[in-house]
Structures are given as C-alpha cells and as structure tokens.
C-alpha cells in the first residue's frame, strides 16, 4: 500500500534522528537534570524540602548569571545536578580577577536576599517550615563562600 500523495511514510530513522536532536538539546538536559534533582531530594527528604532546596539553588545560581550578564558575558543557563548542587555556565571566559570576585559573590548575595524574604514571610504567616528555610540558606551560602575563598586563594 502506497502512502497518499504528499504524505511521507513513517520512518524509524527520522524518528531516531529527532530523538538524537532532543538529547543534544541543552533545554531537555536541563529539564531532565532538574527533574532528577527534584525526584532524588523528594525520595530522601520530602517534596516540600526538595522544592525549597531547588528554589534556593536556582536563586543562588541566578545571582551568578545576573553578574555574568552585568559584565556582558553570554550565558548558557543554570544546570541542577542531583546531590552536587547547581551550575551557572557562561560561553565566555572571565577576564579579570574583579569579575571573578563579583560573579562568585553574587550567588551568596542572592541567597541572602531569599533568606530575608523567607524570614519576612515567616513573621507574616507563622508557617513552621519557613524558619528552617531561613536557616538552611545562609548555611548553604556560607559553605559555598568558604569553598570559593579557598578556590580564589588557590588552596584547592
């Protein structure tokens, strides 16, 4: 049986090529990694904790992205990596030590801003989950700052 005029028959090779293009797509990889992070953290902790942790990571990494864009750098976006954290990628190399310092510090600054917002939300709502969020974000931020300071000093 021949296909109707103007219609192409189902082609498994074309479908495989489309699947390969989707796998190469950075957006699909980001979605898969974010989903894997959410599933992993939900499995070990709770959905509420997983969502709070991912929000914390995204806000932190967004701080780095905003700093990169401030310096006119092209960015590839944010990648969430299960059990490792997040990664803000740029297409370009950091040119000066000052850019490196500002880009490194903007993640913790954005995280601190989110902590303040959670604290205000706790004072307004009295939601019991928010104090834990307020405390966990600065701890995460301090940990990242300490690692950054060691890295910038060349001790790693």
C-alpha positions in Angstrom: 0.0 0.0 0.0 1.4 3.3 -1.0 1.1 6.5 1.1 -1.3 9.2 -0.2 0.2 11.8 -2.4 2.1 14.5 -0.4 2.3 12.3 2.7 5.5 10.6 3.8 5.5 7.1 5.3 6.5 6.6 8.9 10.3 6.5 9.1 12.0 5.0 12.1 15.4 6.6 11.1 13.7 10.0 11.1 12.3 9.4 14.5 15.7 8.3 15.8 17.3 11.4 14.3 14.7 13.5 16.1 15.3 11.7 19.4 19.1 12.4 19.0 18.5 16.1 18.4 16.3 16.2 21.5 19.1 14.6 23.6 21.6 17.1 22.3 19.3 19.9 23.3 20.5 21.8 26.3 16.9 22.6 27.4 16.0 18.9 27.5 19.1 18.2 29.6 18.2 21.0 32.0 14.7 19.7 32.4 15.9 16.1 32.9 18.5 17.2 35.5 16.0 19.4 37.3 13.5 16.5 37.4 16.2 14.1 38.6 17.1 16.6 41.4 13.5 17.0 42.5 12.9 13.2 42.5 16.2 12.5 44.3 15.7 15.1 47.1 12.0 14.1 47.4 12.9 10.5 47.8 15.4 11.1 50.6 13.7 14.0 52.3 10.2 15.4 51.4 8.7 17.1 48.4 8.4 20.4 50.4 12.1 20.2 51.3 13.1 19.3 47.8 11.2 22.3 46.4 12.8 24.6 48.9 16.3 23.3 48.2 15.8 23.6 44.5 14.5 27.1 44.8 17.5 28.0 47.0 19.9 26.6 44.4 18.1 28.3 41.5 18.2 31.7 43.2 21.8 31.2 44.1 22.8 30.3 40.6 20.7 33.1 39.2 22.9 35.5 41.2 25.9 34.3 39.3 24.0 34.5 36.0 23.0 38.1 36.6 26.6 39.0 37.5 27.8 37.4 34.3 25.2 39.4 32.2 26.2 42.6 34.1 29.7 42.1 32.6 28.3 41.5 29.2 29.0 37.8 29.1 26.9 35.3 27.2 25.4 32.6 29.4 24.2 29.1 28.8 22.0 28.9 31.8 21.6 27.0 35.1 22.0 23.3 35.4 20.8 21.4 38.6 22.9 18.4 39.3 21.4 15.9 41.8 23.4 15.7 45.1 26.0 18.2 43.9 24.0 21.4 43.6 23.8 23.8 40.7 26.0 25.2 37.9 25.8 28.5 36.2 27.5 28.3 32.8 28.9 31.0 30.6 30.0 30.9 27.0 32.9 33.2 27.7 36.0 33.3 29.9 36.2 35.6 32.9 38.6 38.3 32.0 39.7 39.9 35.3 40.1 39.0 38.9 37.4 41.6 39.8 34.9 39.9 37.5 35.7 36.6 39.1 35.1 38.0 42.6 31.8 39.7 41.7 30.5 36.7 39.9 31.5 34.4 42.8 29.9 36.6 45.4 26.6 37.4 43.7 25.3 33.8 44.3 25.5 34.1 48.1 24.2 37.7 48.0 21.0 36.5 46.1 20.7 33.6 48.6 20.9 36.0 51.5 18.1 38.1 49.8 16.0 34.9 49.6 16.7 34.2 53.3 15.5 37.7 54.2 12.3 37.2 52.2 11.7 33.8 53.9 12.2 35.4 57.3 9.7 38.2 56.4 7.2 35.5 55.2 7.6 33.6 58.4 6.9 36.7 60.5 3.8 37.4 58.4 2.4 33.9 58.2 3.9 32.0 61.1 4.4 29.0 58.7 6.6 26.5 60.6 8.6 25.4 57.5 10.0 28.9 56.8 12.4 29.2 59.8 14.2 26.0 58.6 14.4 27.6 55.1 15.8 30.8 56.6 18.5 28.9 58.5 19.4 26.4 55.7 20.0 29.1 53.0 22.7 31.0 54.9 24.4 27.7 55.9 24.4 26.7 52.2 25.7 30.2 51.3 28.4 30.1 54.0 29.6 26.7 52.8 29.8 27.9 49.2 31.6 31.1 50.3 34.2 29.2 52.2 34.8 26.9 49.2 35.0 30.0 46.9 37.5 31.7 49.3 39.7 28.6 49.3 39.4 28.4 45.5 40.2 32.1 44.9 43.2 31.8 47.3 44.5 28.9 45.3 44.4 26.5 48.3 42.3 23.8 46.4 
